[in-house]
Amino acid sequence: MNLMDTANKSMSFNVSGLVRLLPLWLIGLIIWTGCGPKEDPELVRERQIVNQGIEILRSGTPVQRDSVIRTFYNLKHPELFPNFLSDPDPNVRIGMVSAIGYHKDKSAVSALNSLLCQVDDYLLQETIIYAIGELCDTSSVPVLIGLLKDDSVKRDLRLSIPITLASFIKTEAAAQVEQTFAEILAGQRDDIELCSYVAVGILEILQPRNAEFFMEHLPILRQMAKKRKEEVGEDGIWTNLELTIQELEKYKSPSS
């Protein structure tokens, strides 16, 4: 064996012996920093922005929280937001939901559907409903309809749902939305306030294709508008009904 062979053998022994002596965590660090795939620098930067923003959402002023949410709108990695939907602070969840809705991140729709039915904070619920309307995933339609028809749900929350349901008119859930509006007009006509918000929803989705379907409910709408005007006057609820009546009447045939 020549000197070169002896040196190589000795070096091989020394290196292997050194590796055996290194702590496992140090070996892992060497592998991670030198051999593994490196994380996208922009993702790392945006994760830091989100983490810093979380702290402001928890302890900042309303103006500061609004500024943080607007910052989230400009990020390129919306997948960072759903991780915080379970945060105990409602301000954090509101910020995350708002950002998800802005980015139209449909991967979060299942989480939003579940969250809407679990939380009691009204502002958070309203933000979720808005985000659901932005995502416009039809899996949310049964959830919204269930809340709309549930008398135990907060009144203001129910009133906000028809306009969100109207955003699904260009999806395969259109017929389900139309049928729900018709059912409420027919079955809850004594609840003039609720029906007036449904009337606004009808106004949003009204088109030649469904006009005849909704025209069947013109007598009910007229009765409610008349009753409201007699009891309260020409307020916002009456206006909602009257505007829908006027638009439906445009579709009436001359012989009707």
Secondary structure, 3 states (H helix, E strand, C coil): CCHHHHHHHHHHHHHHHHHHHCCHHHHHHHHHHHCCCCCCHHHHHHHHHHHHHHHHHHHCCHHHHHHHHHHHHCCCCHHHCHHHCCCCCHHHHHHHHHHHHHHCCHHHHHHHHHHHHHCCCHHHHHHHHHHHHHHCCHHHHHHHHHHHHCCCCCHHHHHHHHHHHHHHCCCCCHHHHHHHHHHHHHHCCCCHHHHHHHHHHHHHHCCHHHHHHHHCCHHHHHHHHHHHHHHCCCCHHHHHHHHHHHHHHCCCCCCC
